[in-house]
Amino acid sequence: MLQDSRIYRLLPHDLLPLGNGQICLVCEGASKRLILSLQDIDIIRHLGKRGSLREFLRRGIYHVLCLPTRVIRLLTLLVEANVLVEERRHYTARTTAELHDNTRPLTVIINTADRVASCGRCLASVSSAGNATGELNSLLIVDGSRREENSIHLRNQIQATWKRRDINTMYFGAHERAQVIDYLIRQGFDRQILSFILAESQNTFSAGAARNLSILLTAGRDVLTIDDDAIWRFYAPANPASSSLSLSGERRNWSIYFYPTRQEALQSHSPAVTNVANAARQILGRRIGQIAGSWRGEIDDSHACKHMEESILNGTGLVVAVQVGTIGDSGWHTTELLSAYDEQLAHRFDESRSVLDTSLASREVCACSNTYSINHDANCMAIGLFLHNSAPLPPFMPQHRNEDGVFGALLRRCLPQGYFAHVPFAMLHDAPARHGYRHVHGVRVCEIVLKLIAETGPAEPLDLGALGLYLTEIAGVPERTWNAYLGRLTARIQAARIEAISGMLRSLTLKNGHARHHLQRCRDRLIEELISRRITICEYEDPVRLKQFLTGFGEMCKVWPLLRECALQQTNRLSALGSCPQ
């Protein structure tokens, strides 16, 4: 691929202020006067990386490389007006290493607990893919099984599946996890905090604790996290624009389709012929400007936010997470509020009653992006999530559901120059067939944590230590004050839900009366809970236990940066504590 570099010379000029934030640029021999807006001036300032527009224009040399469409349009306009004269253009070949840096090792992480048969299918699929394509360098299995016989069966499966494979396989069960905790205690960390982060007790072990352990064990590497009910089989969306790249800022490019059965979902999509792991790693851990400069297809930056444009122009902005979509079981708690936050889906509910009915009754979906995209969308699922673990990633919420959603929110706040990417493929989530979802009732712990993260102020980046101090101070108030505060907090969460549904009711025509009735019924139930003050915490009957959890979460945030730094320095020693069933 060729790299296009252009050198421009500025003709003699003068600047005339016009007011209203505009400047008229007049040049000798120019075909017309050129009016520059504040936005144009801001772009030129970034191009020159100088504080003064006049200083930058006086330099008279412009090197245009891998710039957004808006910048190219501005420079083209300057040239057409004879304000800039193109002196020369030259091309240099990009090396293969610049285009596709897939030399960094990839570790696949499988989290499992008491699902031997499901994990066996997952292992077999990963084994086949790793040997067929050579894209897998190492495998880490974190086992949270509460029954010893399940752990024994799983170790036997690993040994049988990976026998004579040239892939480094590490297993961490209860015994190995205890060794990691003991080692970290010897490094000066507190056992009680480590027990909260990594769930020392097998009875309290959860997906979030498993993900925290795996993040520490793989510090400094690129990883792909999947669960034991995922299958290494990928599908392409029904109408992909797979060759294009969208720089979409705050805009999400996902589409969600519901199906009565899994068979219908799989038959509606074609198996992916692309090496999905390599496709994701062309984006993961790279600067946005580098990605745009080496992209072979079209680039759509019409929805790029100012923050993203500045990242491109300044050479900052790193893709730290790449999300693959899901086909099969959705893995969601409920779909009742989906239409309130996804306008495209709400329009489809409005057009068809069957779409709405299927979304409420069936868990079979295909949810993925239609194109490659880079954005600020922090809604992530740990099934099919690539992470650049050389970046200072935050911890997962070690207890309760939606730990990956909390992780995404922390990642966005703590790394404002870190971006999320999506690829137009979906991984098979082969969970046992289930029916329906729960009604929205009460407030979940994850919603409380997300609200507290959002209310820590606009300062970016968010310091994890400051967040930890904030949470421990809140949880440390007297019980009576805590109960009153919790009541106000849950009321704000409920009011935000109600406003989201009301906004959707106002914005849609809702030709489908069934869809309107569904949204109104959901809103009325939430309003009734709010008025009667019957908003409950789903996971805790006793609010004091929530205080204890938030105290632990705050202490985790305080110690996590030091813990991660220790893991980076001691990665080989920590990995050596695992067993190798091969």
C-alpha positions as CSV (number, residue, x, y, z in Angstrom):
1,M,0.0,0.0,0.0
2,L,1.2,3.5,-0.8
3,Q,1.4,6.4,1.6
4,D,0.4,9.8,0.1
5,S,2.4,12.8,1.3
6,R,1.9,16.3,-0.1
7,I,3.9,19.4,0.4
8,Y,2.1,22.8,0.1
9,R,3.4,26.4,0.0
10,L,1.4,29.3,1.2
11,L,1.1,32.4,-1.0
12,P,1.5,35.9,0.5
13,H,-1.6,36.7,2.4
14,D,-3.5,38.9,4.9
15,L,-6.1,38.2,7.6
16,L,-9.1,40.3,8.1
17,P,-11.4,39.7,11.1
18,L,-15.1,39.7,10.2
19,G,-16.6,39.2,13.7
20,N,-19.0,36.3,14.6
21,G,-15.9,34.1,15.0
22,Q,-15.0,34.3,11.3
23,I,-11.8,35.5,9.5
24,C,-11.3,36.5,5.9
25,L,-8.1,35.2,4.3
26,V,-7.0,37.3,1.3
27,C,-4.0,36.3,-0.8
28,E,-2.2,38.0,-3.7
29,G,-3.4,36.4,-6.9
30,A,-6.1,34.4,-5.1
31,S,-9.2,33.7,-7.2
32,K,-11.5,34.7,-4.3
33,R,-11.6,35.7,-0.7
34,L,-11.8,32.8,1.6
35,I,-13.9,32.9,4.7
36,L,-12.6,30.6,7.5
37,S,-14.9,29.6,10.4
38,L,-13.7,29.0,14.0
39,Q,-13.9,25.2,13.2
40,D,-11.6,25.7,10.2
41,I,-9.2,27.8,12.2
42,D,-9.2,25.1,15.0
43,I,-8.3,22.4,12.4
44,I,-5.4,24.5,11.0
45,R,-4.1,25.1,14.5
46,H,-4.0,21.4,15.2
47,L,-2.3,20.8,11.8
48,G,0.5,23.2,12.7
49,K,0.5,22.3,16.4
50,R,1.1,26.0,17.0
51,G,-0.9,28.3,19.2
52,S,-1.2,31.1,16.5
53,L,-3.0,30.8,13.2
54,R,-0.8,33.5,11.7
55,E,2.4,31.8,12.9
56,F,1.3,28.5,11.3
57,L,0.3,30.2,8.0
58,R,3.7,32.0,8.0
59,R,5.5,28.7,8.0
60,G,4.1,27.9,4.6
61,I,4.8,24.1,4.6
62,Y,2.1,21.5,5.1
63,H,2.6,17.8,5.4
64,V,-0.8,16.0,4.8
65,L,-0.8,12.4,6.0
66,C,-3.7,10.2,7.1
67,L,-6.0,13.1,7.9
68,P,-9.8,13.0,8.4
69,T,-12.1,13.9,5.5
70,R,-13.0,17.3,6.9
71,V,-9.3,18.3,7.0
72,I,-8.7,17.1,3.5
73,R,-11.8,19.1,2.3
74,L,-10.4,22.3,4.0
75,L,-7.0,22.0,2.4
76,T,-8.6,21.2,-1.0
77,L,-10.7,24.4,-0.6
78,L,-7.5,26.4,0.1
79,V,-5.8,25.0,-2.9
80,E,-8.8,25.7,-5.2
81,A,-8.9,29.3,-4.0
82,N,-5.1,29.6,-4.9
83,V,-4.3,30.2,-1.2
84,L,-2.2,27.1,-1.1
85,V,0.0,25.8,-4.0
86,E,0.8,22.1,-4.1
87,E,4.6,22.0,-4.7
88,R,5.1,18.2,-4.9
89,R,3.6,14.9,-4.0
90,H,5.5,11.7,-3.4
91,Y,4.6,8.2,-2.4
92,T,6.4,5.8,-0.2
93,A,5.6,2.1,0.3
94,R,4.3,1.0,3.7
95,T,5.8,-2.1,5.1
96,T,3.7,-5.1,6.0
97,A,4.7,-4.6,9.6
98,E,3.2,-1.1,9.6
99,L,-0.1,-2.4,8.1
100,H,-0.6,-5.5,10.2
101,D,1.3,-5.8,13.5
102,N,0.1,-9.2,14.5
103,T,3.4,-10.3,16.0
104,R,2.3,-9.6,19.6
105,P,1.3,-12.9,21.3
106,L,-2.4,-13.5,21.8
107,T,-3.7,-15.3,24.9
108,V,-7.2,-16.7,24.9
109,I,-8.8,-16.6,28.3
110,I,-11.6,-19.1,29.1
111,N,-13.6,-18.6,32.4
112,T,-15.5,-21.6,33.6
113,A,-17.3,-22.9,36.7
114,D,-19.1,-26.3,37.1
115,R,-19.9,-26.7,33.4
116,V,-17.7,-29.5,32.3
117,A,-19.6,-30.5,29.1
118,S,-20.0,-26.9,27.9
119,C,-16.3,-26.1,28.6
120,G,-15.3,-29.2,26.7
121,R,-17.1,-28.0,23.6
122,C,-15.5,-24.6,24.0
123,L,-12.0,-26.1,24.4
124,A,-12.5,-28.3,21.3
125,S,-13.5,-25.4,19.1
126,V,-10.6,-23.2,20.3
127,S,-8.2,-26.1,19.8
128,S,-9.3,-26.6,16.2
129,A,-9.1,-22.9,15.4
130,G,-5.7,-22.5,17.0
131,N,-4.1,-25.3,15.1
132,A,-5.8,-24.5,11.8
133,T,-4.8,-20.8,11.7
134,G,-1.8,-20.5,14.1
135,E,-3.4,-17.4,15.5
136,L,-3.4,-18.6,19.1
137,N,-0.2,-18.4,21.2
138,S,-1.4,-19.4,24.6
139,L,-4.5,-20.4,26.5
140,L,-5.4,-19.5,30.1
141,I,-8.3,-21.4,31.8
142,V,-9.6,-20.0,35.1
143,D,-11.8,-22.5,36.8
144,G,-14.2,-21.4,39.6
145,S,-15.9,-24.8,40.0
146,R,-17.3,-25.3,43.5
147,R,-17.3,-29.1,43.2
148,E,-13.9,-30.9,43.2
149,E,-15.0,-33.6,40.9
150,N,-15.8,-31.0,38.2
151,S,-12.3,-29.6,38.5
152,I,-10.8,-33.0,38.1
153,H,-13.0,-33.8,35.0
154,L,-12.0,-30.4,33.5
155,R,-8.3,-31.0,34.0
156,N,-8.7,-34.4,32.2
157,Q,-10.5,-32.7,29.4
158,I,-7.8,-30.2,28.9
159,Q,-5.2,-32.9,28.9
160,A,-7.1,-34.9,26.3
161,T,-7.9,-31.9,24.1
162,W,-4.5,-30.2,24.1
163,K,-2.3,-33.3,23.9
164,R,0.5,-32.9,21.4
165,R,-0.5,-29.2,20.8
166,D,2.2,-26.6,20.5
167,I,0.2,-24.0,22.5
168,N,1.1,-23.1,26.0
169,T,-1.8,-24.0,28.2
170,M,-2.2,-22.8,31.8
171,Y,-4.9,-23.8,34.3
172,F,-5.8,-21.9,37.5
173,G,-8.3,-23.6,39.8
174,A,-8.9,-23.0,43.6
175,H,-5.4,-24.3,44.6
176,E,-3.5,-22.2,42.0
177,R,-5.6,-19.1,42.9
178,A,-4.7,-19.5,46.6
179,Q,-1.1,-19.6,45.6
180,V,-1.4,-16.4,43.7
181,I,-3.0,-14.7,46.7
182,D,-0.3,-16.0,49.0
183,Y,2.4,-14.7,46.7
184,L,0.8,-11.2,46.5
185,I,0.5,-11.1,50.3
186,R,4.2,-11.7,50.5
187,Q,4.6,-8.6,48.2
188,G,2.8,-6.5,50.8
189,F,-0.8,-6.6,49.8
190,D,-3.7,-7.0,52.3
191,R,-5.3,-10.4,52.3
192,Q,-8.8,-9.0,52.9
193,I,-8.6,-6.8,49.9
194,L,-7.2,-9.5,47.7
195,S,-10.0,-11.8,48.9
196,F,-12.5,-9.3,47.6
197,I,-10.8,-8.7,44.3
198,L,-10.0,-12.4,43.5
199,A,-12.6,-14.2,45.7
200,E,-10.3,-16.4,47.8
201,S,-13.3,-18.4,49.0
202,Q,-14.6,-20.8,46.3
203,N,-18.2,-20.1,47.5
204,T,-17.9,-16.4,46.6
205,F,-16.0,-16.9,43.3
206,S,-17.7,-15.2,40.4
207,A,-17.1,-14.2,36.8
208,G,-15.8,-10.8,37.8
209,A,-13.2,-12.3,40.2
210,A,-12.1,-14.7,37.5
211,R,-11.6,-11.8,35.0
212,N,-9.6,-9.9,37.6
213,L,-7.3,-12.9,38.0
214,S,-6.9,-13.3,34.3
215,I,-6.1,-9.6,33.7
216,L,-3.3,-9.8,36.3
217,L,-1.9,-13.1,35.0
218,T,-1.7,-11.7,31.4
219,A,-0.5,-8.2,32.1
220,G,1.4,-6.8,29.1
221,R,-0.2,-9.1,26.5
222,D,-3.1,-9.0,24.1
223,V,-6.0,-11.2,25.2
224,L,-9.3,-12.4,24.1
225,T,-11.8,-13.2,26.9
226,I,-14.5,-15.8,26.3
227,D,-16.7,-17.8,28.6
228,D,-17.1,-21.6,28.6
229,D,-20.4,-21.5,26.7
230,A,-18.9,-19.7,23.7
231,I,-17.8,-21.5,20.6
232,W,-15.0,-20.4,18.3
233,R,-17.3,-20.1,15.4
234,F,-18.0,-16.7,13.8
235,Y,-20.8,-15.3,11.6
236,A,-21.0,-12.3,9.4
237,P,-24.0,-9.9,9.6
238,A,-26.8,-10.1,7.1
239,N,-26.0,-6.8,5.4
240,P,-22.3,-6.1,6.1
241,A,-20.3,-3.1,5.0
242,S,-17.2,-5.1,6.1
243,S,-14.6,-3.2,4.1
244,S,-15.4,0.2,5.5
245,L,-14.2,1.8,8.7
246,S,-16.5,4.2,10.7
247,L,-15.0,6.7,13.0
248,S,-18.3,7.2,14.9
249,G,-17.6,9.2,18.0
250,E,-20.5,8.7,20.5
251,R,-22.6,6.8,17.9
252,R,-23.1,3.1,18.1
253,N,-23.2,1.1,14.9
254,W,-24.8,-2.1,16.3
255,S,-27.8,-3.8,15.0
256,I,-29.9,-6.3,17.1
257,Y,-32.1,-8.9,15.5
258,F,-34.3,-11.4,17.4
259,Y,-35.1,-14.9,16.3
260,P,-37.6,-17.5,17.6
261,T,-35.0,-20.3,17.6
262,R,-31.2,-20.5,17.5
263,Q,-31.4,-22.5,14.3
264,E,-33.2,-19.6,12.6
265,A,-30.6,-17.2,13.9
266,L,-27.7,-19.2,12.5
267,Q,-29.4,-19.9,9.2
268,S,-29.9,-16.1,8.7
269,H,-26.2,-15.4,8.7
270,S,-23.2,-16.8,6.8
271,P,-20.2,-18.3,8.5
272,A,-17.3,-15.8,8.5
273,V,-14.5,-16.5,6.0
274,T,-12.3,-13.9,7.5
275,N,-9.7,-14.7,10.2
276,V,-11.6,-12.7,12.9
277,A,-8.7,-12.8,15.4
278,N,-6.3,-11.3,13.0
279,A,-8.9,-8.8,11.8
280,A,-9.4,-7.6,15.4
281,R,-5.7,-7.4,16.0
282,Q,-5.2,-5.1,13.0
283,I,-7.0,-2.5,15.2
284,L,-6.2,-3.5,18.8
285,G,-3.4,-1.6,20.5
286,R,-2.9,0.8,17.6
287,R,-3.3,4.6,17.2
288,I,-6.4,5.8,15.4
289,G,-4.2,7.7,12.9
290,Q,-2.2,4.6,12.1
291,I,-5.3,2.6,11.5
292,A,-6.9,5.2,9.2
293,G,-3.6,5.6,7.3
294,S,-3.3,1.9,6.5
295,W,-7.0,1.2,5.9
296,R,-7.7,-0.4,2.5
297,G,-11.4,0.4,2.3
298,E,-13.5,3.5,2.7
299,I,-13.4,5.6,5.9
300,D,-16.5,7.4,7.1
301,D,-15.7,10.2,9.6
302,S,-19.0,12.0,9.3
303,H,-19.9,11.2,12.9
304,A,-16.4,11.6,14.4
305,C,-16.5,13.8,17.5
306,K,-14.1,16.6,18.1
307,H,-12.2,14.6,20.7
308,M,-11.6,11.9,18.1
309,E,-10.4,14.4,15.5
310,E,-7.9,15.8,18.0
311,S,-6.7,12.3,18.8
312,I,-6.0,11.7,15.1
313,L,-4.3,15.1,14.5
314,N,-2.2,14.9,17.7
315,G,-1.2,11.2,17.2
316,T,-2.9,10.1,20.4
317,G,-5.9,7.8,20.8
318,L,-5.3,4.1,21.3
319,V,-7.7,1.3,20.7
320,V,-7.7,-0.7,23.9
321,A,-10.7,-2.9,23.4
322,V,-12.2,-4.6,20.3
323,Q,-15.7,-6.2,20.7
324,V,-17.0,-9.1,18.6
325,G,-20.7,-9.4,18.4
326,T,-22.9,-12.3,19.7
327,I,-25.1,-14.8,17.9
328,G,-27.1,-17.3,20.0
329,D,-28.1,-16.6,23.6
330,S,-28.1,-12.9,24.3
331,G,-26.8,-13.1,27.8
332,W,-29.0,-10.2,28.8
333,H,-30.9,-9.6,32.0
334,T,-33.9,-8.0,30.3
335,T,-35.0,-6.5,27.0
336,E,-37.9,-4.3,28.4
337,L,-35.8,-1.1,28.3
338,L,-33.8,-1.9,25.1
339,S,-36.1,0.2,22.9
340,A,-35.7,3.2,25.3
341,Y,-31.9,3.3,24.6
342,D,-31.8,2.0,21.0
343,E,-33.8,4.2,18.6
344,Q,-33.2,1.9,15.6
345,L,-34.7,-1.1,17.5
346,A,-37.6,1.0,18.8
347,H,-38.5,1.9,15.1
348,R,-38.5,-1.9,14.3
349,F,-40.8,-2.5,17.3
350,D,-43.0,0.2,16.0
351,E,-43.2,-1.4,12.6
352,S,-43.9,-4.9,13.7
353,R,-45.6,-6.5,16.6
354,S,-43.9,-9.8,16.0
355,V,-40.5,-8.2,16.4
356,L,-41.5,-6.9,19.8
357,D,-43.1,-10.2,20.9
358,T,-40.1,-12.2,19.8
359,S,-37.7,-9.9,21.7
360,L,-39.7,-10.4,24.9
361,A,-40.1,-14.2,24.5
362,S,-36.9,-15.4,22.9
363,R,-33.2,-15.0,24.0
364,E,-31.9,-15.9,20.5
365,V,-30.3,-12.9,18.9
366,C,-27.6,-11.7,16.5
367,A,-26.2,-8.4,17.9
368,C,-23.1,-7.0,16.1
369,S,-21.7,-4.1,14.2
370,N,-22.4,-3.9,10.4
371,T,-18.9,-2.4,9.8
372,Y,-15.5,-1.9,11.4
373,S,-15.9,1.0,13.8
374,I,-14.0,3.0,16.4
375,N,-15.9,5.0,19.0
376,H,-16.5,5.8,22.6
377,D,-19.2,3.1,23.1
378,A,-18.2,1.5,26.4
379,N,-21.0,-1.1,26.4
380,C,-19.0,-4.3,26.2
381,M,-19.6,-8.0,26.9
382,A,-16.7,-10.2,28.0
383,I,-17.8,-12.9,25.5
384,G,-15.6,-12.1,22.5
385,L,-13.8,-9.1,24.0
386,F,-10.2,-8.4,22.8
387,L,-8.2,-6.3,25.3
388,H,-4.8,-4.6,24.9
389,N,-3.6,-5.6,28.3
390,S,-0.4,-3.4,28.0
391,A,-2.7,-0.4,28.7
392,P,-3.5,0.4,32.4
393,L,-6.8,-1.5,32.4
394,P,-9.2,-1.1,35.4
395,P,-10.6,-4.0,37.4
396,F,-13.8,-5.8,36.9
397,M,-16.5,-5.7,39.5
398,P,-15.7,-8.9,41.4
399,Q,-19.3,-9.7,42.4
400,H,-22.7,-9.6,40.8
401,R,-23.8,-9.4,37.2
402,N,-22.8,-7.0,34.4
403,E,-19.3,-6.9,35.7
404,D,-18.2,-6.2,32.1
405,G,-20.5,-3.2,31.8
406,V,-18.9,-1.7,34.9
407,F,-15.5,-2.5,33.5
408,G,-16.3,-0.6,30.2
409,A,-17.5,2.5,32.2
410,L,-14.3,2.5,34.3
411,L,-12.2,2.0,31.2
412,R,-13.8,5.0,29.4
413,R,-13.4,7.3,32.4
414,C,-9.9,6.2,33.4
415,L,-8.5,6.2,29.9
416,P,-10.0,9.2,27.9
417,Q,-7.5,8.5,25.1
418,G,-8.5,4.9,25.0
419,Y,-11.1,3.9,22.3
420,F,-13.4,1.0,21.7
421,A,-13.7,-0.8,18.4
422,H,-16.2,-3.2,16.9
423,V,-15.7,-5.7,14.1
424,P,-18.6,-6.9,11.8
425,F,-18.6,-10.5,13.1
426,A,-20.5,-12.4,15.8
427,M,-19.2,-15.3,18.0
428,L,-21.5,-18.2,18.8
429,H,-22.8,-18.0,22.4
430,D,-23.9,-21.6,22.8
431,A,-25.6,-21.3,26.2
432,P,-28.4,-23.8,26.9
433,A,-31.7,-22.8,25.3
434,R,-33.8,-20.6,27.7
435,H,-37.0,-18.6,27.3
436,G,-37.8,-15.0,28.1
437,Y,-36.4,-12.4,30.4
438,R,-37.1,-10.9,33.7
439,H,-39.3,-7.9,34.2
440,V,-37.5,-4.7,35.2
441,H,-38.0,-4.6,38.9
442,G,-35.8,-2.8,41.5
443,V,-32.3,-1.6,40.9
444,R,-29.3,-3.8,40.4
445,V,-25.9,-3.3,42.1
446,C,-24.2,-2.7,38.8
447,E,-26.6,0.3,38.1
448,I,-25.7,1.8,41.5
449,V,-22.0,1.4,40.8
450,L,-22.4,2.9,37.3
451,K,-24.3,5.9,38.7
452,L,-21.6,6.5,41.3
453,I,-18.9,6.4,38.6
454,A,-20.9,8.9,36.5
455,E,-21.3,11.2,39.5
456,T,-17.6,11.5,40.4
457,G,-17.4,14.7,38.4
458,P,-16.3,15.6,34.9
459,A,-12.6,15.5,35.5
460,E,-10.7,13.2,33.0
461,P,-8.9,11.0,33.4
462,L,-10.7,9.6,36.4
463,D,-8.2,8.6,39.0
464,L,-9.0,5.1,40.4
465,G,-7.6,6.1,43.8
466,A,-9.9,9.1,43.9
467,L,-12.9,7.0,43.0
468,G,-12.0,4.5,45.7
469,L,-11.8,7.3,48.3
470,Y,-15.1,8.6,47.1
471,L,-16.8,5.2,47.4
472,T,-15.4,4.4,50.8
473,E,-16.4,7.8,52.2
474,I,-20.0,7.3,50.9
475,A,-20.2,3.8,52.4
476,G,-18.7,5.0,55.7
477,V,-21.6,7.3,56.7
478,P,-23.8,6.2,59.6
479,E,-26.6,3.7,58.8
480,R,-29.4,6.2,59.0
481,T,-27.7,8.7,56.7
482,W,-26.8,5.8,54.3
483,N,-30.4,4.6,54.0
484,A,-31.6,8.1,53.1
485,Y,-28.7,8.5,50.6
486,L,-29.5,5.2,49.0
487,G,-33.1,6.1,48.7
488,R,-32.2,9.3,46.8
489,L,-29.7,7.5,44.6
490,T,-32.1,4.7,43.6
491,A,-34.8,7.3,42.9
492,R,-32.4,9.1,40.5
493,I,-31.7,5.8,38.7
494,Q,-35.5,5.1,38.4
495,A,-36.2,8.6,37.2
496,A,-33.6,8.3,34.5
497,R,-35.3,5.0,33.3
498,I,-38.7,6.7,33.2
499,E,-37.3,9.7,31.3
500,A,-35.7,7.4,28.7
501,I,-39.0,5.7,28.1
502,S,-40.9,9.0,28.0
503,G,-38.4,10.4,25.5
504,M,-38.9,7.4,23.2
505,L,-42.7,7.7,23.4
506,R,-42.4,11.4,22.4
507,S,-39.9,10.8,19.6
508,L,-41.6,7.9,17.8
509,T,-44.8,7.8,15.9
510,L,-45.5,4.4,17.4
511,K,-47.9,3.2,14.7
512,N,-47.9,-0.1,16.4
513,G,-50.3,0.3,19.4
514,H,-48.9,-2.9,21.0
515,A,-45.4,-1.2,21.2
516,R,-46.8,1.9,22.7
517,H,-48.8,-0.1,25.2
518,H,-45.7,-2.1,26.1
519,L,-43.6,1.0,26.8
520,Q,-46.4,2.8,28.7
521,R,-47.0,-0.3,30.9
522,C,-43.3,-0.5,31.7
523,R,-43.1,3.2,32.5
524,D,-46.2,3.1,34.7
525,R,-44.8,0.2,36.7
526,L,-41.6,2.2,37.3
527,I,-43.5,5.3,38.2
528,E,-45.5,3.4,40.7
529,E,-42.4,2.0,42.4
530,L,-40.9,5.5,42.5
531,I,-44.0,7.1,44.1
532,S,-44.5,4.4,46.6
533,R,-40.8,4.3,47.5
534,R,-40.7,0.5,46.9
535,I,-37.5,0.5,44.9
536,T,-35.5,-2.5,46.0
537,I,-31.9,-3.6,45.5
538,C,-32.1,-6.8,43.6
539,E,-29.1,-8.5,45.1
540,Y,-29.4,-7.3,48.7
541,E,-32.4,-7.3,51.1
542,D,-30.3,-5.6,53.7
543,P,-28.8,-2.2,52.6
544,V,-25.9,-2.7,55.1
545,R,-24.6,-5.5,52.9
546,L,-24.5,-3.0,50.0
547,K,-22.4,-0.7,52.2
548,Q,-20.0,-3.5,52.8
549,F,-19.7,-4.2,49.1
550,L,-19.1,-0.6,48.2
551,T,-16.4,-0.3,50.8
552,G,-14.7,-3.4,49.3
553,F,-15.1,-1.9,45.8
554,G,-13.6,1.4,46.9
555,E,-10.6,-0.3,48.6
556,M,-10.1,-2.4,45.4
557,C,-9.9,0.8,43.3
558,K,-7.3,2.3,45.7
559,V,-5.0,-0.7,45.5
560,W,-5.6,-1.8,41.9
561,P,-2.9,0.4,40.2
562,L,-0.2,-0.9,42.5
563,L,-1.5,-4.5,42.1
564,R,-1.4,-4.2,38.4
565,E,2.1,-2.7,38.4
566,C,3.2,-5.7,40.5
567,A,1.6,-8.1,38.0
568,L,3.4,-6.4,35.1
569,Q,6.8,-6.8,36.9
570,Q,6.0,-10.4,38.1
571,T,4.0,-11.8,35.2
572,N,6.3,-14.8,34.6
573,R,6.4,-15.7,38.3
574,L,2.6,-15.4,38.7
575,S,2.0,-17.5,35.5
576,A,4.4,-20.2,36.9
577,L,2.0,-20.7,39.8
578,G,-0.5,-22.3,37.5
579,S,-0.5,-25.9,36.4
580,C,-0.1,-27.3,32.9
581,P,-2.5,-30.2,32.4
582,Q,-0.7,-31.2,29.2
